[in-house]
């Protein structure tokens, strides 16, 4: 057993995170999935937080003497620093709330599909984050409409499948519509999954994938979470005018899809690395959803059982999990003047940890890392944070009350003064949440 790393839990957990991210980097596997150049031209279209790295890997692997052109959208700051596009165009836009740059780039992508023939090949590079980045409002809707709906969905507690059901039905390019625009060309979609279950129709709202959900489903979701819709959006959904192409549609015949990286693969890589250090390693699931703070409490209960009773696993061990939890923002629209404090900060990883902290209550020998594999937790500058047995006590000494910070959705504000935020910067991939509990 590697005693040096066991004596440095932070370094050990960070190493497992790095291994998980490395497994999901596009350069690792994209080249092997590329077909030979077609008889006609090759058009590359894409969107997502991994878009820049995927474009870089494709451009490096594609034959130098073969035609290649296209446009890929990624999040601001997620352009690989060592990538200077030669044959492709890389555009940066806003996430998680779309902006004009994303709208204009999405319109350009749709325009590039004009004039395609059966001899042409379209390679679509799709990864998490594409729903916001590939934002082209349905007829009658404005960018401001989409921004307001996106913000409301993000605060509502809706899961990623529900959010993307609404997004694709209010889009002119998602929900299979990009694939429809590419006809009659050949289409190959290369995916990096950031969603529980790895459903291609949910990843980035499935721009090249048939959609089994309906306008009625989207309306029901909006009612469930009290999402206000502008008149044009409601009319389009109620009339069915915003319906998406469905499974069985001939538009999708002959299309190919390859999953390059998934959350499960990254968890397995981290588990293997832990076992190589002499630790037991167990994967709970790569599909865990639910309210972040509640999922944190459940993880805390499991960690206590292992620590105190060696059940269901014997310590020392690492317990890994992934998926996409949600945060329901409680204080919607409240101002500093109303509350006496600034708005809470923190994404789902840090809120998970704060819930876990309250459940563990400083349990000795339990260290927990929760991070987003794209390097950004929500809209903050950190990927997540590290929870130690001393976190609550150190916070109390600084006058920070964990329960109050959780009630204010201010997990970032809890961990930042402790120096326990994890901030690697953009990783150029995205396979969702990564959580690791080290129990000694």
N, C-alpha and C positions, 0 to 999 in steps of 0.2 A: 504494500500500500504506500502511496506517495505521501509521506508524513509532512513534507514541506508544504504541499498544497492544502492538506487538511488543517494545517496551522494558519492558513490564510484563506478562509472561506470566500472572501470577496474575489480573490484572484481565481479560485477554482470555479466559482459560478460564472465569472466573466469569461473564462476559457470555454466553458460549455456553450455560452451564448455565441462566442466567436465561431465555434465549430458549427453550430446550427446555421448561422448566417452564411458561412462559407459553402455549406452544402447547397444553398439555394442561389448562388451567384450564377448568372446566365453564362458566363464564360466557361463554366464547368461542363455544360452539357448541350448548349445550343447547336454547336457546329455539327454534332453527330446526327441531328434531327433534320438537317436541311436536304432537300431534294436537289438533283442536278438542275442547272438552268433550263428554262422551258424554251420552246421554239420561238415564242414571242418575247415580250418584255417582262421584267420582274418589278412589281410595285410593292413597296414595303409601307404598311400603315400600322399605326399602333398608339397605345396610350397606357400609362400607368407609372407608378413610382419606380418600377424597374425598367421603364422604357428606354432610358439612356443607355444603361448597361446592356440591354437586349439588342439595341441598335448597334452598339459598339461591337458586340460579339458577332452579330450577323455580318456587318460590313467587313470585319477581319477575316471571316471564314468564306465569304462569297468569292468565287474566282475573279481575279483582277481584270480579266479580259471579257467578263460577262456584264451585260447591261444591268444596272441597278439604280433605282430612284425611289423616292417616297418621303414620307413625313411621319414623325413619331412625337408624341407629346409626353412630357414628364413634369413632375412637380418642380417648382422653383427650388434651386439648390441641389437638385438630384441629377444634374449632369455630371458624369464621371470626369474628374479633373484631368485625366490623361486621354480624353477622347476629343478629337477634332474631326467632326463629320466631313467626309470627302464626297460621298455619293448620296448621302441621305441628309435630310433636314431635321434638326432636333429643336423643338419649341418648348419653352417652359411656361407653365400656367399655374393657377392657384388650386390648392386643395386644403381642406375638404369642401370649401364653398367656391363654386366656379367663378371665373372672371372673364373679361372681354377677350383676353389673350387665348383662353381655352376655347371660347366660342368661335373666334375667327379661325383658329387652327382646325377645329372640328369641321367647319364649313369648307376649309381648304381640302381636308381629307376627302370629304364627300365629292368635291369637284374633281379630284384626281382620279376618281373611278370612272369618269366619263370616257367612252370610246374603247373600253376593254373588250377583248375578243377571247374566244375559246383557247387560243394559243398562248394567252398571257397567264402569268402566275401572280397572285396577290398573297404576300406573306404578312399576316396580321400578328403583331407582337402585343399581347394583352397581359396586364398584371393589375394587382390591386391598386386602387386609386383612380382607375380609368373612368369611373362613373362621374366624378367631378371634373376631371381633366378633359374628357370628351363630351363637352356640354354644348349641345345644339338643340335649342328649345323646339318643341312641336309647333306646328302652325298655329298662330294666334297667341302664343306665349312669348314673353320677353325674358331676357337674361335676369332682370330684377325679379320676375316671378319665380324663376328656377332658384335663384339665390335665397329667396325667402322660404321656399318650400324645403330646400336643403338644410337651412339653419334650423327650421322647426323639426325636421326629421332627426337631426343630430342630437337635439336636446330631448327628444321624446321618449327615449328608451327602446325604440323599435330596433329589432335585430337587423343584420346586414341583408338578409333575404327580403325582409319586408321593405326596407328602405329602397333596395334596388328594384323591387317590383314597381314601386311608385315612380322611381326615376326613369326606368325604361319606357313606361307608358307615356311619359311627358317629354319624350325625346324624339328627335328626328333622325337619330343615328344609332342609338342603342337598341337592345332587344331584338337583334337579328337584322336590323335595318341596314347596317353597313354591309353585311353579306349580300343582302338583296341588291344593293347598289353596285356590287362587284360583278354581278352576272353579266355575261356568261363566262367570265374568267374562272380558272381554277383557284381555289382558296385553301390555304394552309394556315391554321391558327395555332400559334405557339403560346402556351399559357404558363404563367406562374400563379399558383393558387394562394389566395389570402382569405378564403372563406371556409367555414365548417362544412365538411362533406365534399369539398372540391367540385361543386356543381359548376360547369362551364357557363351555364346560363345566368349565374349569379355573379361570377367574377367580372368586375368592371361593368356590370349590367349586361353582359353577354352581347356585345355588338355584332358578333358573327355567328350567334347560336340561336336556334329556334327557341321560342319562349312559350312555355306551357301556362304561364299565369295570364290573367285577363284584366280588362279594364275594371270589371266588377271587383276583382281582388284588390286592385289599387285603391278603389273608392272605399272599400271596407277597411283597409289599413288606415287611410286618412281619417275615417270616422273613429276608429278604435283609439287613435292617438291624438284626436282633436286637432288635426292639421288643417288649417284654413287654406282653401283653394281659391284662386281667382276664377272669375266666371268662365273664362275660356277653357281653363283646365277642367273644371267640373263638367262643362258641356261636352268636351271631347271624350271624357271618360264615361259619362252617362249615356251618350249616343253610340259609343263603340267606335267613334271615328279615330281614336288613338290606339286601336288594337294592333298588336304586334304579329309578325309572321309566326305561324305555329309549327310544331313537329309534324313531319309528313309533307311539308311544303316542298315542291320540286326545286325551289330556290337553293335548297341545301344539299341537293344530290351531288355526290362526288366530292363534297368538302371534307377535308381532313383536319383533325385536331390532335395535338400532342401536348400532354402535360409535362412541362420541363422540371418543375419543382413543386413540392407540396409541404404543408406543415408537418405531416407525419414523417416524411423523409428527413426533415431537419431534426425532429425529436429523436428519431432513431440514431442519427449521427451523434447527437449529444449523449444519448444513453451509452452508445459504444465507447465514446471518449471517457465517460465516467467509469465504466467497467474496466477500462485499460488502466485506470488509476487505482483499481482495487476496491471500488465502491459498488454496492448493489445499485441498480438503476431500474426504475419502473416508470412506464408511460401510462398515465391515467387515461388520457384521450386527447386527440387533436381537434375535437369538435365541441369543446365546452363553451356554452353560451349562458346568458343570464346577467343579472345586475352585478356589476363588478364587485361591489362591497360584499354582496351575499356569497358570491363565488369565493371571495377571500376568506370569509368565515368558515365555509366548508373545508377549504384547504387547511385552515388552521386546526380544525377538529381532527383531520386526518394526521397532520404532523404531530399533534399531541398524542394520538393513539400510538403512533410509531415510537415516539420518544419515551413514553411512559410504560407501554405494554409490549413493544415489539410486534404490534399488530396493525395492519395486515402484513407489514414488511418489517424485517429486522434492520436495526441501525448498526453501523453507519450506512446511510443510503442517500440517493438523490431521487426525488419524485418529480417527474416532468409532466407538463400539460401545455396544451395550446388551444386555439379556437378564437372566438371574438366575443368578448363580453361587452356589455353596454353600460353607459352612464346616463341616468335620468337626472337632468339638471333641475334642481328644486327651485332655486330662486330666479325664475325667469324674469328678465327685464328689470330687476331691482337695481337701483342706483346706489352710489356711495352715500348720498345724502339720506336715502331711505334706510339702509342697513348699518351705516356707520363703519363699513369696511369695503375694500375693493372687491370686485367679482372674484369668485374662486377660480383657481387655475389647476389644471391637472387632467390627464387623459385616463383611459381605462386601466392602464397598467399601474399607475400610481394609486388610483382609487382602490383597485384590487388589494394592493399592499396595505393601505391604511385600514381596510376592513380586516385583513389578515392580522395586522398588528393588534387590533382590539380583541380578536379571537385568541391570539397567542398569549397576550399579556406578559411578554418578556420571557416566554418559555426558554430555559437554558438549552443551548446546543442546537437551536433551530435558526437557520439563516435562509432568507427567501429573496430570490431575484425575480422581478417581473418587468419585462421589457417588450417593446414592439420591434419586430425584426427589420422594419424599414429604418430604424434609428430615430424615429420621431413618435412621441406619444401624443396623439391627437394633433394639436396645433402648437405644442410647446417646443422647447429646444433640447429636451431630453428624450431618451428612449424609454425610460422608466426609472426604477430606483432599486435600492437594496435595503431589505429589512433585517436588522440584527436583533439579538436578545436584549440589547441595551437601547434600542431606538426610542421606546416609550419613556424610559427614565431620562435619557438625554434631552428629549423634547420637553418633559416636565421641568427639568432644570432651567430650560430657556423660557419657561412660561407659556409653552405651546400645549394646548389641549387637543388631543387626538380626536375625541368625539366632536368637538366644536368644528374642527377643520373638515371632518368628514361631512357633517351636516351642511357645510358651506361649499361642498365639492371643491375643496382647496387642498388636495393631497400634495400638489407641487409645493405649496406653501409650508406643508409639514416637513417634507424631506429635504428641501433646499437648505434651510438653516443647519441641518445635521450634517451636511456635506455628503449625503448618501444618494444623490441623483446620479444616474448613469447616462452619460452624454457622449456617445460615440460619433454623432453626426450621421448624415445619410449613409446607408449601407449599400444602396443601389440594387436592392432586391426587396421582396415583401412576401413573407409567408405567415403573416399574422402574429398573434401574441406568442411569447415564449416565457414560460414560468418554470422555475427550478427551485425546489425546496431541498436544502441540504440539512440532514438530521444526523447529528453526531452523538 
